[in-house]
């Protein structure tokens, strides 16, 4: 059976080093939160974001993804292609959200 939804149990940590922010995460297991019988549990290997200032004043984002969606009988190449689209859409949504935040913050005088 092919499932469309996955559950993930993720530990996330962030730190700032000078002008650079690191957000890192990976999957964990915890006996208090066992896998659901309703959805398969996907696995996140080490992954994360790095935000850093560029010389032109913009903020650069590097995103490293390492995920196993546990989809049997689907070639990894197909999954990777679909993930590229998801990541692209995520970045567009993130940019819109950040732009709106900046505009609103500017309007408030902050």
PLY file of the C-alpha trace (Angstrom):
ply
format ascii 1.0
element vertex 110
property float x
property float y
property float z
element edge 109
property int vertex1
property int vertex2
end_header
0.00 0.00 0.00
1.34 3.44 -0.94
0.83 6.09 1.72
0.74 9.78 0.95
1.40 10.94 4.49
4.39 10.32 6.71
5.10 11.07 10.31
8.47 12.24 11.56
9.92 12.50 15.04
12.61 15.14 14.82
15.09 16.75 17.18
16.01 20.28 16.11
18.71 22.60 17.46
19.82 26.07 16.47
22.83 28.21 17.24
24.19 31.59 16.15
27.90 32.01 15.43
28.75 35.64 14.68
26.43 36.61 11.80
25.56 33.05 10.79
22.62 31.00 12.03
22.62 27.21 11.95
19.46 25.15 12.32
20.16 21.43 12.40
17.93 18.43 12.87
17.71 14.68 12.58
15.23 11.96 13.34
15.09 10.35 16.75
13.28 7.46 18.35
11.58 7.71 21.69
9.69 4.92 23.47
7.24 7.56 24.73
6.27 8.34 21.11
6.21 5.06 19.15
5.40 4.96 15.45
1.77 5.36 14.53
-0.03 2.42 13.03
-1.83 4.88 10.75
1.22 6.29 8.91
4.73 5.01 8.25
7.50 6.92 9.99
9.88 8.64 7.60
13.48 9.18 8.57
15.45 12.42 8.53
19.18 11.95 8.46
21.32 14.90 9.51
19.92 17.97 7.76
19.50 21.67 8.29
19.77 25.28 7.23
22.55 27.84 7.27
21.62 31.54 7.02
24.47 33.97 6.45
24.93 37.54 5.20
26.31 38.13 1.73
28.51 41.04 0.70
25.61 42.65 -1.19
23.57 42.89 2.04
21.26 39.99 1.25
20.87 36.87 3.34
21.94 33.59 1.77
20.30 30.30 2.66
21.84 26.88 2.30
19.51 23.95 2.91
20.72 20.38 3.27
18.06 17.69 3.17
18.55 14.00 3.92
15.24 12.17 4.09
14.01 8.63 3.58
10.26 8.67 3.03
10.03 4.88 3.27
8.17 4.47 -0.02
8.67 0.93 -1.28
8.87 0.19 -5.00
9.43 3.85 -5.97
12.91 4.59 -7.33
14.90 7.05 -5.23
15.45 9.16 -8.37
11.69 9.79 -8.62
11.50 10.67 -4.93
14.46 13.05 -5.21
12.88 14.79 -8.18
9.63 15.31 -6.27
11.55 16.53 -3.21
13.29 19.14 -5.37
9.89 20.58 -6.25
8.78 20.53 -2.61
11.96 22.27 -1.47
11.63 24.89 -4.22
8.02 25.61 -3.20
9.08 25.78 0.45
11.77 28.34 -0.33
9.34 30.49 -2.31
6.88 30.40 0.59
9.67 31.17 3.08
10.83 34.14 1.00
7.28 35.51 0.81
6.88 35.11 4.56
10.19 36.86 5.30
9.42 39.66 2.84
6.02 40.21 4.48
7.64 40.21 7.91
10.18 42.83 6.84
7.50 45.04 5.27
5.30 44.83 8.37
8.25 45.46 10.68
9.20 48.52 8.60
5.62 49.87 8.77
5.70 49.54 12.56
8.91 51.54 12.71
11.04 48.62 13.83
0 1
1 2
2 3
3 4
4 5
5 6
6 7
7 8
8 9
9 10
10 11
11 12
12 13
13 14
14 15
15 16
16 17
17 18
18 19
19 20
20 21
21 22
22 23
23 24
24 25
25 26
26 27
27 28
28 29
29 30
30 31
31 32
32 33
33 34
34 35
35 36
36 37
37 38
38 39
39 40
40 41
41 42
42 43
43 44
44 45
45 46
46 47
47 48
48 49
49 50
50 51
51 52
52 53
53 54
54 55
55 56
56 57
57 58
58 59
59 60
60 61
61 62
62 63
63 64
64 65
65 66
66 67
67 68
68 69
69 70
70 71
71 72
72 73
73 74
74 75
75 76
76 77
77 78
78 79
79 80
80 81
81 82
82 83
83 84
84 85
85 86
86 87
87 88
88 89
89 90
90 91
91 92
92 93
93 94
94 95
95 96
96 97
97 98
98 99
99 100
100 101
101 102
102 103
103 104
104 105
105 106
106 107
107 108
108 109
